[in-house]
Amino acid sequence: MINKRLLIKNLLAHNDENSFYDKKRKINISEKEGKAKFLKHVCALSNSNPQNNSFIVIGVQDETNTIIGVDFFDDSKIQNLINAYLTNPPLVQYENIPFPHLPDDKVIGLVTIRPKGNNSITSLRKNIWKYYSGTVFVREGSISMPKGVNITIKDVNANLVKSIENHAKNNIKHTLDSVFDFMRKRKDYTPQYKVFKEYFVLCWSGKKKATKDDIFYSRVDIELVNEQVRLFFSNLDEVSIEYTSDSFKIIEYVNLGLQGSKTYIPLEATQIHFTNNANYTITSKLLFQPPQYDKKVLHHIYNANNAIVEKLKNDSTLNTQEHITLKNLPMTYLICYFNCFHDAMNKLTEAKPFIKAYKTEVYKQFKEAMRILRKVKYS
């Protein structure tokens, strides 16, 4: 089993960007340009590595290799994006890898592009941003370049990548150290660990909240320490957790509502199933049913949000009521969008730089709204 933290260190130490790995400060697949560039690199790495894994490391300063980190990214539907935009799409996995020196809410993103194992060429299925349908990309050194469709696929990286992965194999010391580190770091939130199938060690913690019928957890952190992969992290959401001898299940809830009346709505169920052959699978199912509201009420909220955004753009002073409305603006825009106000999320995206400069709490809500939208959209 590969220790993903060691793998990232080996990739960064091995060489600069090359034909089997790329590194990025961040990616943004919420916008067309960021989505197009991400797809371009996946396409190029897939075509240039027909017999071995290739990688994109996210959260690293390009010039210095400094590990800076990015927000936890839980988009389990990234394969749906790949399938929608690429012909002969490779299998792609995004994982969140914690590093000891990073803040709790930061990780390094590791995108693994699996080899297709054949000579099929990956290309763009449809136009996106400035790239046209049918375009083929390959890696030339550290650059993803467009090429003609009659390219020759060369197998030049397989042995080197295999050597790097072999040097990142896990051992008992790494596993034990990781368990102790987790238990120490999360001591305020009832940390626990469980061994599955005598092989996998999963650590988890959370702030317990008992209701009349259920038990929920907030500030949840879940790590598969064998691979140094953070499976779930949130300061905001509440989740329910249940497990058996061979599976671990998380149901994530989001707190949505209007005018001070909010409720926890199931968003997604994620289940990790461990098998006897030293393997595991992660499956997810979207549970979200958007709350529906009276259109007249929503029109009033939508117009009030638009007026506040205009004030932020013009650097105008907000009154007391507008400050209160601003606190909930990202989520109320999201509710409007789910109630057929189709331009609501465009309005929210336009407001992003002004929200980010205004209040940290509101910007956290903005990121949460965009995360929920991603999950729903790519399902």
N, C-alpha and C positions, 0 to 999 in steps of 0.2 A: 504494500500500500504506500502511495506517495504522500509525503508530507508537503502540502502545498506551500507552506511558508518557506521551507528549504528550496523548493522548486523555484520560487520567485527569486530568492537570493542567488541561486545558481544561474538563473537567466540573466540577472542584472550583472553578475560578476563575470559571466562568460564573455560577453562581447557587447558592443553597441547593437542597436536595432539591426536586424538582418532579414534574411529571406524566410526564417521560421518564427520570428517573434517581433512584436512591435510594442512600444510603450507609449502611454498617453498620460497627460496631466489629469484629464477628465474626459468623459463622453457625455453627450446630451442627445438621447434618441427621442426626446419630446419635440424637437424642432427638426424641420426638413433637412437643413444643412448637416446637423450633427448625425442624424439618422443615415443620410446618404454617405457620409464619410466613414461611418462605422461599417456599413454594408460593403463599401469599397474595400476596406482592409480585410474583412472576412472573406470576400470573394478572392482577393489576391493571395492571401495566405493559404486558402483551400487549394487553389490551382497550383501553387508552388510547392505544396507538400502532400503529394498523393499517397505516401506510405507512412507518414508520421504525424503526430500531433503538432499543431502550431499554436501560438499563444499571443494574446494581447494583455499586457500588464497595465492596469489603470490606477493612477494615484501617485505617479512618480515624476519628479521634475526631470525633464528631458536632458538638459545640459549637464546636470551634476549627479544624476541617479539618486537624488535624495528622495527617501520614502516619505511622502507628505500625507497621503491618504485621501479618501473620498467618502461620501455618505454611504451607509449600508444600502445596497441596491437589491431589492427582493423581487425583481421582475422575472418570475418563473416562466413567463410566456415569451421569452426572447426568441425561442425556436420558432414560434408562430410568425414573428417578424421576419426571420430569415427565410422561412418557407414562402411567405407572401411576396418577397421581392427578388429572390434568387432562383434561377433554374438549376437543377442538380444541386440542391442545397446541402451543405455538410451538416453534421450534428454539432451543435454549439452549446456549450455549458458556461454559465456565468456563476462564479463563486466569490464569496466575501471572505477574505483572509485577514484575521486580526494580527497586529504586530504589537509587541509589549509597550513600545514607546509612544504609540498613537493614543489619542483620546478614545474614550469608550465608544463614541458615536462614529468613529472613523475606521476604515478598513482599507485594504488594497483589493481592487477588483482583479480577478483572474478569469479571462475568457479563454477557454480551451476549444480549439477547432479540430474535430476528429477527422482522420483521413477517410476519404470516400472508398479507397481500396480499388479504384478502377481508373480508367482513363477519361472519364466524363469531365467535361469542362463546365465550371460554374460561371454563370453570367447573370446580368441584371434581367429580371423578368419584365420590368416596366420602368418607365421614366421616373426619376426622382431627383429633385434639385437640378443640377446642371449635367447629370449623367443620363444617358439615353438607354432605352431598352435594347438588350442584346450586347451591351458593352462587356468585354472580358477584361479583368484585371489580373496582373501577376506581380510578384515582388522582384524588383531589381535592386539588390542590396537592401537598403532600408526604406525604399520608396515603392509604393503601390502604383503601378503604371497601367494605363489602358493598352490592350494589345488586340491584334486581329483574332478572329475566331479559329484560325488554323494554326494554333500554337502547338509546340511540342512540349509535353510534360516531362520534366526531368526529375528523377529521384536522387537528390544529392544530399539531403539532410537527415535521412533515416538513422544512420549509425550515430551521428553526433547527438541528435535529440534523445535517442535511447540511452546514451551515456549520461547525459544531463539528468534524465529521469531516474536512472539507477542510483545516481549520487544523492537523490532526494528521497530515497526510501526511508520509511519510518523505522523506529526501534523502540524498545521498551523504555529507555531513558526519556526520549522525547515525549512519549505518552504520559508517563508518570509526572514529569515536570509540568506538562500542560494541565493535568488534573489538579495538582497542587496550586499552580498559579491561578486557575479559575476559582477554586474554593477560597483562596485568600482574597482575591480581588472582589468577589461577590459575597463576602461574608455578611453584608447587611441585608441580603435578599434571599436567605435560606437556600444556599447553593446545594445541589444534589448531583450525584452521578449514578449512572446505571450502565451495566455491561450487558450487551446484547450478543447472543450466540457465542459467548466466550471469546469474542474478538473485538467488537466495536465498543468504544467507550464514549458515551454521550453525557455531557455536563449541561445542566440547566439551572436557572435561578429566576426568581420573580417575586414581586411584592404581592402577597396573598390578600384577596378580598372575598369574603364569604357573603353571599346573599341568601335569601330564603331558600332558593332552590338549587343554586349553583355556586361553584368556586371559580373565580377569575384571578388572573395574574396580570399585573402591569410591570413596566420596567423589566421586560423579559429578555433574557440572553440565553441562547441555545447554541452549543458548539459540539461538533463531532471532532474530538481531540485527536483521533488517529490521523486525520488528514489536515488538522489545523484549519477547519472550515467553520465559519460562523453561519449557522443555518437560519437564525432568526435573531433580530435585535430591534427593540423599540422602547423609547421613553414614554410613548403616548398611549399606544393601543392597549386594550385588554384582550387577553386570550384565555381560552380554556385548554387544558392539557390533560391527556389521558394516554396511558401506555399499557402494553401487554409484554409478554416475554419476547416478542419478536417485532413489535412495532411501536412507534411513538407518533401521536397525532396532536396537531395544533389546530384549533379553530380561532381565527382572528376576527375581532369585532371592530367596527368603527362607530364613533359617537357622532350622530348627525341629528339635526333638527332645526327648528326655527323659533325665534322669539322666546328663548329661554326654555323651550321644551325639547329636550334631546333624548334619544334612546340609543341603546347599543344594537347595531344591526350586524348580523353575520356577514363577513366579507369573503373569506376563503378558508377552506379546510386543506391542510397539508399533512400528508402521512409519509413517514419514513418506515420502510419495511426492510428488515434485515433477514437475509437468507442464510442457509447452512453452508453455502459455498463461498463464504467470505466476501459477500457482495451485498449491496443494498440498492434500493430504488426509492426515489422521491416522487410522489404524485400529488397533484393539487386539483382542487375542484372549486370553481367560483360559486359562491352561495348568495351573492349580493342581489337584493331586490330593492331598487331605489325607492325611497319614500316619495309619495305623491301628495301634492298640496294644491290648494285653490289657486287658480291662475291669477286672480285679481291681487291676492296677497303677494304672489311671486313677482308680478309686474311692479308693484310698489318697491319691493326689496331690490329687484334688478335695477330699476332707475336710480334708487338711492346709492347702490354700489357704483354705478357709472358716474354719478355726480362726485362721489368721493375720489374716484380714480382721476377725474379731471382736476380736482383740487390738488391732488398729490403731484400731478404732472406740472401744474402751474406754481407749485410750492406755496400754496395758500394755506392759511391756518384753519384747522378743523375745530368745530365746536364740540361740546361735551358729548352730545348724542352721536355725532359722526365718529368720534373716537371709539365709542362703544360698538358702532356698526362695523368699523374697520377691523376690530378684533376677530369678527366672524366672517369677514368678506370672502376669503378663499373658499370656505365651506358653503356659504350661501350661494356663491357663483356656481359651485359644483352641483348643488341641489337644483338650481335653475336649469343647468345643462341637462340633468337627468329628467327634467320636466319639460323638455322640448324647447328650451331657450337655446337654440343651436349656436349662437354667437357668444355665449357666456364664457366659455373657456378661452376663446380668443381675447376677450376683454381682460380676463385674468392674466393671460400671458403678457399682454401689453403692459399690465401694471407691475410685472415682476420687479424691474429695477427700482421702482419707487417704493414698493413694499419692502424690498431687501434693505434699502437705505433708511427705512423709517423705524421699524420695530422687529426685533429678533423673533418674538413670539408669533407675530403675524407671518413672517417668512417661513417659520416652521410649519404653520398651517398651510401655506402655499405648497410646500414640498409634499405634505401629506395629501393634499387634494390632487396633485399631479400623479402621485403614486397610485391612488385609488383609480384614477382615470386610466392609467396605463394597464392596470390589472383587468379592468372591465373591457377596455378597447381591444386588447390582444387576446381576450378569451373568445 
